[in-house]
Amino acid sequence: MIALSVRSGALSELSIHYGSTARTTFISTLVVIVLIVVSVSGGYLLSSRAWASTLFFRGLAYANTQGDLDLAESNIIRAAGLGARDQYARALTNLNIVRMNRIVSQSGIPEQTLQAQFLQQADNATRNALIAYELRPHYYQNVAGLASVYEVLSVYKIGGAREEAEKRYQEAVVASPENPLIPFLMARMYASLGNTTKAQQNLESALTKKQDFPEAILFYSQIEASRGNIKNAALIAERALLYAPNDLGVLFQAGYLKYQSKSYDEARIILERARTFAPNYSNARYFLGLTYGELGERDRAIREFTDIEQLNPSNVDVKKILANLRAGLPALAGIR
């Protein structure tokens, strides 16, 4: 690069005087060689890191936008091969967990095959989580990532997994005591294990740390609904709307619970808002149509379910509801 610049006239002729004695000449030459090596290796290191980052984000894009776990994993593994970083190991852990969940949802495959595939991904997830943890053992995301692996294993009744998950989540609390995400994750674990009391306790802890945490509020609402406390669940879900007024998941949950608690006027307002944001969101429109029926607005209900039928032409229940409404019957007659 320097030689080209001199020839082009960008730099003036450069002369280096090494020294008048053999000793100083040797030392000067050695210094120049070291500087050249450091410069070249430093440039290689920077370019390797840049390429690793490119591969990493490419892998994330394959996972998030295309759902291609194979391409996602291969790119992130290549990134990790260029330099160990805990974020690469965490991403691989998450991919392993997604694969584990996909494996158990498969049907028509011999149980032994599924079990072997699941155990392989469990081993991979544990190994990758431990790599992230060992690279930065006091970073809460690495501790929580390790805990999440044991959490998944505990759901599938792997011996000792629940105790290990609890221990690691407690370790994450120590690493980041004011972080609301950790008790939220613990609540998720306890709910999946059927312990709704501990789940709600952890959600309360999360909301103490961060009041405007709509995911935690909505989760609390779902637990209340599962216990049959529909009116209270609806009130809690409505609180989540204060912090996430345009979130479709929150809008649907709040509108659905208002419908279930027979607060039809409120359900209508919320579900119409959900329809505005997502006209093809059939679940929200389904309960909006039922709400219109309960409010005596039969023509609106018919229009709503006609649109839903176009979006879901093979849905038998929707056809039955339309037939009921057109015959002057309650929407769900003969369906419940």
N, C-alpha and C positions, 0 to 999 in steps of 0.2 A: 504494500500500500504506500509506504514512504517512498520507495524507488519510483513508483508510477507518478507520484506527486512531484518529485524532483524533475522527472523527464517532462512532465506537462507544464512545468513552470509555476505550479501552485506553491512549491516550497523552494527556497534557495538551496544551493549546493551545501550539503551537510558534511562536516569533517569532524571525526572523533579522534582525539589524541589520547592514547592509552597510558602513556608514561614513558619515562626515559630509561627505566631499568627493567630487567627481565621480571623481577618480582612484581613491580607495580603493573606491568603489562599483563601478567598472568591474572592478577586480582581483578583488574578492570575488565578483562575479557570474561572472566567467570561471572562478574556482576551482570554484564550485558546478557550473557546466556541465560542466567536465572530470570532476569526481567522478561526476556522473550518467552521463556517457558511459562512463567506466571501469567503473562498476557494472553498467550494462546489457550492455556488451560482454563483461565478465568472466563474467556469468551466461550469456550466449549461448555463450561458449567452453566453460564447464563442461558445459552441456546438450548441446553438440555432441559433446564427448568421451564423455559418458555414452551418447549415442545410438550413437556409433561403436562403443563397446565392446559394446553390445547387439547391433548388427548383426553384429559380428565373431563373438561367441560363438554367435549364431543360425546363422551360416554354418558354424561348426565342427560344430554339432549336426546340421545337414543332411548334412554329409559323413560324420560318424562313426556316426550312428544310422540314417540313411536311405540313405546312399550316393548322395545326389542332388548330383552335382557342379555342375550348372547353378545350382540355388538356392544352394548353398554359395558358389560363385564370385560370383554377383550380389550377395549380401549383404556379402561381404568387400570387393568393389570399392566398394560404397556406403560402407562404413566408411572405406576408404582415401581416398575423396573428401572426407570430413569432416576429414581430417588425416593427413598422411603419418607412418606408424609402421613400423618395420622388421618388427615381428611380423606386420603385415598383409601386407607384401610376401613374407615367408617362407611364410606360409600359402598365398598364391596360387601361389608357386613349387611347393609340394608338390602342390597340385591339378593344376598343369600336368604334373608328372612322372607323377602317377597317370593322367592322360589319355593321355600318351605311351605308357605301358605297356598301356593298354587298346586303343589304336589298333593296335599291332603284334600284338595277340592276336586281332584280328578276322579273319573269313574270309568269302569270297564277295564281297569288295569289290575293285574294280580297284586294281592296285598304284599307279598314278599318283595315285588319290584318297587312298589311305592315306599315300603319301609327302607329299602336300601338307598333309594334316591333321597329320602328325607334325612336319613342319618348322614349321608355324604354332605348334604347342604348344612346340616347342623354342625358337622365338623368344620366345614369351611367358614361358617359364620363365627364359630368360637375362635378359630385361629385368627381370622381377620380382626375381630374385636380385641383379642389379646395383643395383636401387633400395634393397634392404635393406642391401647392402654399403656403398653410398655414404652412407646415413643413419648407420650406425655401423660404420665399416670395421675397427675393432679388436675387435669383439665376435665371439667364436669361432663362434657359431651362424650369423651372417651369412656368414662366410668359408666355413664348412663347407657352408652351403646353396648357395653358388655352386659349390663343389667338387662337390656331389652332382649338379648339373645337367650338368657336364662328364663326370662319371662315367657317367651314363646315356647320354650321347652317345657316349662311348668304347665302351660295350658294343655300340652299333650302328655301330661302325667309322667315326665321323665324324673326319676328319683333324684331328690336333692336340689332340683332346679329352682323350686320356689324359694327355698332358704337362701340359695346363692343370689337370686334376683333381689330379694329383700336386702341382703347384706350389701350388695353393690349399689342399690338405690340409696341406702343410708350413707354410703361412702360418697355418693354424688352430692347429697345434701351438705355434707361436711365441706366438700370442695367448692360448693356455690350455695351458701345457706339462704340467700335472699332470692334465689331463682324460682319463680312460680312453676316453671315447666316440670321440674323434678317431682313435686307432689302430684302434678297432673298425670305424669306417666305412671306413678305409683297407683293412682286411682284407677287408671286404665287396667293395670295388672290385677288389682283386687277385684274389679268388676268382672273381668274375664274368668276369675277363679270363683265367682259367685258370692264374694264377700262385699255386699253393697254398703254395709255399715262402714267398713274401713275405706271403701272407695269414696264415700261422701265426706268422711273425715279429712282425707287427703285433698279433696276438692275444696273444702272449706279453708284448708291451709294455703292452697294455691291462690284462692280469691282474697285471702288476707294479705298476701304479698302483692297481688295485682287485681284490683277490683274490675278493671276493664279487660277482662279475659273471657271473651264470648264463648270460646270452645269449652272452657271449664264450666261456665254457666249452663250452656246447652247440655253438657254431659250430666250435670246435676239434675237438670230437668228430665232427662231421659230416665235416670234412675228412679226419680219420683214417679214418673209415669209407669215404669215397670212394677212399682209397688201398688199401683192402683190409685195414687194420689193425683188424679188428672187435673183438677182445678189448680192445685198448687204447682204442678208441673207447667201448666199453661202460664201462670203468673211469672214463674222463673224464666221461661223461654222468652216472655215478653221483655224481661229485663235485658236479655242478651241482645234484643233488637236495638236497645239504646246505644250499644257499642258497635254493632254491625248491622246497620239498617238496610244495607243493600246486599247482604250475604244470602244467597239463595237457600242454603242449608238452614240457616236460622229462620228465614221467612217461612219456609215450608214447615219446620218443626213447630214454630209458634202458631201458624195458621191451622195446622192439623190438630194441635192440642186445644186450640180455641173451639174448633169444630167438635172434638170429642167431649169437651166440657159444656157443649150446647150454647156457647157464647157466639151465636151465629153472625151477629152484626160485626163483631170484632174479627171473626174468622174471615168474613168477606173482604174487609179492608186489607188485611194482611195478604191473603191469597191473591187478590187482584193485583197487589203490588208485585208479588212473585211472578204472576203472568206477564206483567209489563216488562220485567227484566228478562224473562225466558218464556216466550210464547209457546215453545215446544216442550215445556216441562210438564209432561203428562200427569205426574203424581200430584203436583200442585193444582192443576186444572181439574183433576178428578174430584178432589175434595172441595174445590170451588163450586163445581157443578152440583155436588151433593148439598153444599151450603145454600145455593140458590133454591134447590128443591125444598129444603127445610124452611126457607123464608117465604115460600109460596110463589116464587118467581119461576114458574114452570117454563115459560118461553126462553128465559135466559139459560135455564138448566139444559133444555133441549139443544140450544145453540152450542153450549159448552161441550156437551157430550158428542155432538155431531163433529165438532173439531177434533175431539179426542179420538173418535173412531177413524178419522182420516189419518191420524198419526199412528194409530194402532189397529189396523183393519182386521186383524185376526183375534182380537180380544173378545171373548164370548160375553164376559160380564158387562162390558160397555154396550154391546148390542142389546142385552137384556134390559139394562137400565133405560136405554132409549125407548125400547118397546113399552116399558112400564110408564114412562113419562108421557108418551103419546097416547097411552090408554087411560090416562088420568089416575094412575096408581102411584104409590110412593116409589121413589127411585130404586130402593133396594128390596122391593117386594119379591120374595122368592129367592133372594140371594143370600141373606144373612143366615 
